[in-house]
Amino acid sequence: MNMNKFTYPQRLVMIQLGDNCMFCEHPKGETMSNYVDLYSKLGYIYCNACSATAAEAAKVWRETIAFGTANYLKNTLINVKRTSGEIETGWIIDSPMTSYNNDNKEIIHCYNSKKDIGKWCLLEDILELNPQE
């Protein structure tokens, strides 16, 4: 898929159910949705004629765009810097969406299942503590 023509997912809330497609210029008829992240309600809405295109867009989003620059860390145990400054292992990135804190620094949500705690981590710290090999 050409990334210049890639269609980014949109929030699928209060959407028109018919004659609506993110891939057609003049959609007609029934539409379906494909959520790529249920928490943020992001996904694609598409007509029957564009179902393959929507599936490919969702695949590209999951494989290369989700989790931002930390995409290579999805489904991997990672190291996280705790507020105390201590480095702790056994965390995962549990949201494919990044955000920004009050200092305009990119953050991503991480979770430790053994301790049943989550925290927003600076993406730059995550990348530094878990370099790509």
C-alpha positions as CSV (number, residue, x, y, z in Angstrom):
1,M,0.0,0.0,0.0
2,N,1.3,3.4,-0.9
3,M,1.8,5.4,2.3
4,N,1.1,8.7,0.5
5,K,-2.4,7.4,-0.2
6,F,-2.8,5.7,3.2
7,T,-6.1,6.4,4.9
8,Y,-5.7,6.9,8.7
9,P,-8.4,5.5,11.0
10,Q,-10.9,8.0,12.3
11,R,-13.0,8.0,15.5
12,L,-16.1,5.9,14.8
13,V,-18.6,7.7,17.0
14,M,-21.9,9.2,15.9
15,I,-21.2,8.0,12.3
16,Q,-23.7,7.9,9.4
17,L,-24.6,4.3,8.9
18,G,-25.5,4.3,5.2
19,D,-23.9,5.8,2.1
20,N,-20.7,6.3,4.0
21,C,-17.2,5.0,3.1
22,M,-13.7,6.3,3.9
23,F,-12.4,4.9,0.6
24,C,-15.0,5.8,-2.0
25,E,-15.7,9.2,-3.5
26,H,-19.5,8.5,-3.9
27,P,-20.4,5.7,-1.6
28,K,-23.9,4.1,-1.9
29,G,-25.6,1.5,0.3
30,E,-24.8,-0.4,3.5
31,T,-21.6,0.3,5.4
32,M,-19.5,-1.7,7.8
33,S,-16.9,-0.8,10.4
34,N,-13.5,-2.2,11.4
35,Y,-12.1,-0.9,14.7
36,V,-8.3,-0.8,15.0
37,D,-8.5,0.3,18.7
38,L,-11.7,-0.1,20.7
39,Y,-10.5,2.1,23.6
40,S,-10.1,5.2,21.4
41,K,-12.8,4.0,19.1
42,L,-10.6,4.4,16.0
43,G,-11.3,2.5,12.9
44,Y,-12.5,2.5,9.3
45,I,-16.0,2.7,7.9
46,Y,-16.4,1.2,4.4
47,C,-18.8,-0.1,1.8
48,N,-18.9,-3.7,0.5
49,A,-16.9,-2.7,-2.6
50,C,-14.0,-1.4,-0.4
51,S,-13.8,-4.2,2.2
52,A,-10.5,-5.4,0.9
53,T,-9.0,-1.9,0.9
54,A,-10.3,-1.3,4.5
55,A,-8.8,-4.7,5.6
56,E,-5.4,-3.7,4.0
57,A,-5.5,-0.2,5.6
58,A,-6.2,-1.8,9.0
59,K,-3.3,-4.3,8.5
60,V,-0.9,-1.6,7.6
61,W,-2.0,0.5,10.5
62,R,-1.5,-2.4,13.0
63,E,1.8,-3.5,11.5
64,T,3.6,-0.2,11.0
65,I,1.8,2.9,12.4
66,A,0.2,1.8,15.7
67,F,2.3,2.5,18.8
68,G,4.2,5.2,16.9
69,T,8.0,4.9,16.9
70,A,7.6,2.1,19.5
71,N,5.9,-0.2,17.0
72,Y,8.7,-2.7,17.2
73,L,7.9,-3.1,21.0
74,K,4.3,-4.2,20.6
75,N,3.6,-7.6,22.2
76,T,7.0,-7.5,23.9
77,L,8.0,-7.2,27.6
78,I,9.7,-3.9,28.1
79,N,11.7,-1.9,30.6
80,V,10.0,1.2,32.1
81,K,11.3,4.0,34.2
82,R,9.3,4.4,37.4
83,T,8.6,7.7,39.0
84,S,11.3,6.9,41.6
85,G,13.8,6.6,38.7
86,E,14.1,2.9,39.1
87,I,14.1,0.8,36.0
88,E,11.6,-2.1,36.1
89,T,11.0,-4.9,33.6
90,G,7.9,-6.9,32.9
91,W,5.8,-4.1,31.4
92,I,3.9,-4.0,28.0
93,I,2.7,-1.2,25.9
94,D,-1.1,-1.7,26.2
95,S,-2.4,1.0,23.9
96,P,-1.6,1.5,20.2
97,M,-2.1,5.3,20.6
98,T,0.4,7.8,21.7
99,S,-0.6,11.1,23.3
100,Y,1.2,14.3,24.6
101,N,1.6,15.4,28.2
102,N,1.5,19.0,29.5
103,D,5.2,19.5,28.5
104,N,4.2,18.5,24.9
105,K,6.3,15.3,25.2
106,E,5.0,12.2,23.5
107,I,3.7,9.5,25.9
108,I,2.3,6.0,25.6
109,H,0.4,3.9,28.2
110,C,2.2,0.9,29.7
111,Y,0.9,-1.9,32.0
112,N,2.4,-4.4,34.4
113,S,0.1,-7.4,34.8
114,K,2.0,-8.9,37.8
115,K,1.5,-5.7,39.8
116,D,-1.8,-4.7,38.1
117,I,-0.7,-1.1,37.5
118,G,-0.5,1.1,34.5
119,K,1.2,4.4,33.8
120,W,1.8,6.9,31.0
121,C,5.5,6.7,30.0
122,L,7.6,9.1,28.0
123,L,8.1,7.6,24.6
124,E,11.6,8.8,24.5
125,D,12.4,6.9,27.8
126,I,10.7,3.7,26.4
127,L,12.8,3.9,23.2
128,E,16.0,4.6,25.2
129,L,15.4,1.7,27.6
130,N,14.3,-0.7,24.9
131,P,16.5,-0.1,21.8
132,Q,15.6,-1.7,18.5
133,E,18.1,-4.5,17.7
